[in-house]
Amino acid sequence: MPSPQDYRIIYNWDGAPHGYSEVPQSMENLLQAVYAPLEDTQTDALFWCIGEHAARWESENLELLGDEHGRVYENAYNYNFTENIRQMLERGEDPQQAIIERGHELGLHVYGSVRMNDNHFGGTQPADIGRLHHTEMTRLRREHPEWMLGDQTSEWYAASWNMSIPEVRENRFTHVREVCERYGWDGVELDWQRHAFHLPEDEAYRLRYVITDVQRAARQL
């Protein structure tokens, strides 16, 4: 993949427009919400967050957003957000592809942004993860609390993945690979800063090579 050109403004969207509308959201409504703030501005590139832990497309290798709790949601926002995605897929629509196409029509470059180790679990500890009802929960995380950082990092980020675990790296790489191979992005961002707790703090420097390995593998896609 070539190096990105210089952009005047890069606009990073966290995917929130899926939750801006009541269910069912039309594709045109989504695209309007995504791109209205960018038209007639100095923005040259959109970096679109494709999700955190579960897929927002039909996948044979990743869990689908909403599956872990049988599409039962903890609040109205997550109901709107997730069901708008799920019902688009059920209608045969692909929001990622539509966002790319509309961005190109507007003369923008569109990147897929992958959060490598997002943690919005509110300080949940590994021992409590099985009782947590959270839309971003996956079966993999529930079944393997031992793969989280636990007491080897800041208490608030105890439920973050431990990237020194090979199975964790494979899961995250699979997410990146599908993002790269399914869609015609102008590039893909690996967002390591949301959130930047990846390795046991006492061993992070020694184990830094595992992060490098994931990054190098992604560059080969």
C-alpha positions as CSV (number, residue, x, y, z in Angstrom):
1,M,0.0,0.0,0.0
2,P,1.5,3.4,-0.9
3,S,2.3,6.0,1.6
4,P,-0.6,8.5,2.2
5,Q,-0.4,11.9,0.6
6,D,-0.4,15.1,2.7
7,Y,-3.9,16.0,3.8
8,R,-5.1,19.4,5.0
9,I,-7.5,17.8,7.5
10,I,-8.1,14.2,8.4
11,Y,-11.5,13.7,9.9
12,N,-11.8,10.6,12.2
13,W,-15.3,9.4,12.7
14,D,-15.9,6.9,15.5
15,G,-18.9,5.3,13.7
16,A,-21.4,7.1,15.9
17,P,-23.8,8.1,13.0
18,H,-25.2,4.6,13.1
19,G,-26.8,5.6,16.3
20,Y,-28.2,9.0,15.2
21,S,-31.4,7.6,13.8
22,E,-34.2,5.5,15.0
23,V,-34.5,2.0,13.7
24,P,-34.5,1.3,10.8
25,Q,-32.0,3.8,9.5
26,S,-31.8,4.2,5.7
27,M,-28.5,4.2,4.0
28,E,-29.1,7.7,2.7
29,N,-29.7,8.9,6.2
30,L,-26.4,7.3,7.4
31,L,-24.4,8.8,4.5
32,Q,-26.0,12.3,5.1
33,A,-25.0,12.1,8.8
34,V,-21.4,11.0,8.0
35,Y,-20.6,13.5,5.2
36,A,-22.7,16.6,6.0
37,P,-20.0,18.0,8.4
38,L,-17.3,17.4,5.8
39,E,-18.7,19.0,2.7
40,D,-17.3,22.4,1.7
41,T,-14.5,22.1,4.2
42,Q,-10.7,21.6,4.0
43,T,-11.1,17.9,4.8
44,D,-9.3,15.7,2.4
45,A,-9.6,12.3,4.1
46,L,-12.2,10.5,6.2
47,F,-10.9,7.8,8.6
48,W,-13.9,5.7,9.4
49,C,-13.9,3.5,12.5
50,I,-15.1,0.0,11.3
51,G,-15.7,-1.3,14.8
52,E,-13.9,-2.5,18.0
53,H,-14.1,-6.2,18.7
54,A,-16.9,-7.6,16.6
55,A,-17.5,-7.4,12.8
56,R,-20.0,-5.1,11.2
57,W,-20.3,-7.3,8.2
58,E,-21.0,-11.0,7.6
59,S,-17.9,-12.9,8.6
60,E,-16.9,-16.5,8.8
61,N,-14.1,-15.8,11.2
62,L,-15.3,-13.0,13.5
63,E,-18.3,-12.6,15.7
64,L,-21.0,-10.3,14.5
65,L,-21.9,-7.2,16.5
66,G,-24.9,-7.9,18.8
67,D,-24.6,-11.7,18.7
68,E,-23.1,-12.3,22.1
69,H,-26.3,-11.1,24.0
70,G,-28.7,-12.3,21.3
71,R,-29.5,-8.8,20.2
72,V,-30.6,-7.7,23.6
73,Y,-29.2,-4.3,24.5
74,E,-28.2,-2.4,27.6
75,N,-29.7,1.0,26.5
76,A,-31.6,2.7,23.7
77,Y,-28.5,4.1,22.0
78,N,-26.8,0.7,21.6
79,Y,-30.1,-0.7,20.4
80,N,-30.3,2.0,17.7
81,F,-26.6,1.8,16.8
82,T,-26.4,-2.0,16.5
83,E,-29.8,-2.7,15.0
84,N,-29.3,-0.1,12.3
85,I,-26.2,-2.0,11.3
86,R,-27.7,-5.4,11.6
87,Q,-30.9,-4.5,9.6
88,M,-28.8,-2.9,6.8
89,L,-27.0,-6.2,6.5
90,E,-30.3,-8.1,6.5
91,R,-31.5,-5.8,3.7
92,G,-28.4,-6.7,1.7
93,E,-26.7,-3.4,2.2
94,D,-23.1,-2.8,3.2
95,P,-22.5,0.5,5.1
96,Q,-18.7,0.3,4.8
97,Q,-18.9,0.0,1.0
98,A,-21.5,2.8,0.8
99,I,-19.3,5.1,2.9
100,I,-16.4,4.5,0.6
101,E,-18.4,5.1,-2.6
102,R,-20.0,8.3,-1.3
103,G,-16.7,9.6,-0.1
104,H,-15.1,9.1,-3.5
105,E,-18.0,10.8,-5.1
106,L,-17.2,13.8,-2.9
107,G,-13.5,13.7,-3.8
108,L,-12.4,12.4,-0.4
109,H,-10.0,9.6,0.4
110,V,-11.6,7.1,2.7
111,Y,-9.7,5.0,5.2
112,G,-10.8,2.1,7.4
113,S,-9.7,2.8,11.0
114,V,-9.2,-0.3,13.2
115,R,-9.1,0.1,16.9
116,M,-6.6,-2.5,17.9
117,N,-7.4,-2.8,21.6
118,D,-10.4,-0.6,22.4
119,N,-11.6,-0.7,26.0
120,H,-14.9,0.9,26.9
121,F,-15.7,-1.6,29.6
122,G,-15.6,1.0,32.4
123,G,-12.9,-0.6,34.6
124,T,-14.4,-4.0,34.6
125,Q,-12.0,-6.6,36.0
126,P,-11.4,-10.0,34.3
127,A,-13.1,-11.8,37.2
128,D,-16.3,-9.8,36.5
129,I,-16.3,-10.0,32.7
130,G,-18.7,-12.9,32.6
131,R,-21.4,-10.8,34.3
132,L,-21.0,-7.8,32.1
133,H,-23.8,-7.0,29.6
134,H,-22.0,-4.8,27.0
135,T,-22.7,-4.6,23.3
136,E,-19.0,-4.8,22.4
137,M,-18.7,-8.0,24.5
138,T,-17.6,-11.1,22.5
139,R,-17.7,-14.8,23.3
140,L,-13.9,-14.8,22.9
141,R,-13.4,-12.3,25.7
142,R,-16.0,-13.9,28.0
143,E,-14.4,-17.3,27.6
144,H,-10.8,-16.2,28.1
145,P,-10.5,-13.6,30.9
146,E,-6.9,-15.0,31.3
147,W,-6.0,-13.3,28.0
148,M,-6.7,-9.9,29.5
149,L,-4.1,-7.7,31.2
150,G,-5.8,-7.8,34.6
151,D,-3.6,-6.6,37.4
152,Q,-0.6,-6.2,35.1
153,T,-1.8,-2.7,34.0
154,S,-3.8,0.3,35.1
155,E,-6.9,-0.8,37.0
156,W,-9.3,1.0,34.6
157,Y,-7.8,-1.0,31.6
158,A,-7.7,-4.4,33.2
159,A,-10.1,-5.9,30.6
160,S,-7.8,-4.9,27.7
161,W,-6.3,-7.7,25.7
162,N,-2.8,-8.9,26.5
163,M,-1.1,-8.7,23.1
164,S,1.6,-11.1,24.1
165,I,-1.0,-13.9,23.8
166,P,-0.7,-15.5,20.3
167,E,-4.5,-16.1,20.1
168,V,-5.2,-12.5,20.8
169,R,-2.8,-11.3,18.1
170,E,-4.4,-13.7,15.7
171,N,-7.9,-12.4,16.4
172,R,-6.8,-8.8,16.0
173,F,-4.9,-9.6,12.8
174,T,-7.9,-11.4,11.4
175,H,-10.0,-8.2,12.0
176,V,-7.4,-6.2,10.1
177,R,-7.1,-8.7,7.3
178,E,-10.9,-8.7,6.7
179,V,-11.0,-4.9,6.6
180,C,-8.2,-4.8,4.1
181,E,-9.4,-7.7,1.8
182,R,-13.2,-6.9,1.8
183,Y,-13.1,-3.3,0.8
184,G,-11.4,-0.8,-1.5
185,W,-10.2,1.7,1.1
186,D,-7.6,4.3,0.1
187,G,-5.7,3.0,3.2
188,V,-6.2,1.3,6.6
189,E,-5.2,2.9,9.9
190,L,-4.2,0.6,12.8
191,D,-5.2,2.7,15.8
192,W,-3.0,1.6,18.7
193,Q,-3.9,4.6,20.8
194,R,-7.5,3.6,21.5
195,H,-6.5,2.4,24.0
196,A,-2.8,2.2,24.5
197,F,-2.6,-0.6,27.0
198,H,-1.4,-3.7,25.2
199,L,1.3,-5.5,27.2
200,P,2.0,-6.2,30.9
201,E,3.5,-3.0,32.2
202,D,6.6,-4.7,33.8
203,E,7.4,-6.5,30.6
204,A,6.2,-4.1,27.9
205,Y,9.6,-3.1,26.7
206,R,10.9,-6.6,26.4
207,L,7.7,-7.7,24.6
208,R,7.5,-4.8,22.3
209,Y,8.4,-7.0,19.3
210,V,5.0,-8.6,19.3
211,I,3.4,-5.3,18.4
212,T,6.0,-4.8,15.7
213,D,5.2,-8.3,14.3
214,V,1.5,-7.5,14.0
215,Q,2.3,-4.2,12.3
216,R,4.7,-5.8,9.9
217,A,2.2,-8.6,9.0
218,A,-0.5,-6.0,8.4
219,R,1.8,-4.1,6.0
220,Q,2.0,-7.2,3.8
221,L,-1.8,-7.3,3.2
